[in-house]
Amino acid sequence: MKQPKLTAGKTYNVSAWVKLSDDNTAVSPGIKLTLQIEHASTEYLELTTVTNVVAGDWVQLSGTYTHSITTEEVRLYFMWSQTN
């Protein structure tokens, strides 16, 4: 089933809970929500700043996005970076 298009000019609230696995104690990653928008080109929009995550803990990521174009393809990613 095809999802409905996002409406240009409408603001969307995006929120997700993320948990780093308990066995990931060797690194202290940061994670953020990123939106990929497909139209004439591919655009990436960071919905949140990088948030540090501790192994075994839940963290909520929240952001808002005002859609400005008509497109049928939007993807939400959880992106992380690791520091040792």
N, C-alpha and C positions, 0 to 999 in steps of 0.2 A: 504494500500500500504506500503510495507516494504521500509524503508529508506536505502540508500546505506551505505556501511561500511565506516568507517573512514580509511584513508590511512596511514599506518605506515610510519613515517619519515616526514609527512606533518605537518606544523604548522597551527593551526586554531585560528582566532581571535574571541573572544566571547564578546558581549556587550549587556547590557540590561538596560532599564530605569525602576526604581522602585519608587513607591510613597507610603508613609505611610499614612494611612487614617487620615482625619482631626480630627476625634474623639478620636485619640490615644494620647492625650496630657499628660497623667499621667506618661508615660515612655519615655525613650530616648534610643531606640534600636540601635544596630549596626547590619549591614547586610553584607553578603558576598556571592559571587558566589562559589559554590562547584560542582565539576564534579564527578559523580559516574561511575566507569568503571567496567564492569563485564567481567571477564576472569576466570582463574583458581581459583581466589578468588575475593572478592569485594575490590576495591581500591577507596579511596576518595582523591581528589586533590583539594586544595583550589586555585581557580583562582585569587582571589583578597583578600586583607587584609580586616579586618572589617572596615566598613565605617559608621559613625554616620549619622542617618537620623532624620530630624525634621518633626513633624506631618504636613501634608499638602504639603510638598516640594517633588519635584522630585530629584532623584540622579542617576547618570549614573555609572554603574559598568562595568569595562572592564578588560579583561585579555587575555593572550595567552596560548595555550596549544600545545605541540608537541606530536603527537600520536606516541607511540612506539611499539604497539602490534596490532594484528588483533582481532577485536571483533565486534559483531553486536549490543551490548547493551551499550549505554552511556546515562546517564541522567544528566541534569543540574538542580541544586537546588539553591534556594535563602534561605540561612540560616540566622537566626537572634538570637541575645541575647538581653534580656531586662535588663535594670538597672533602679531602682527606685530612 
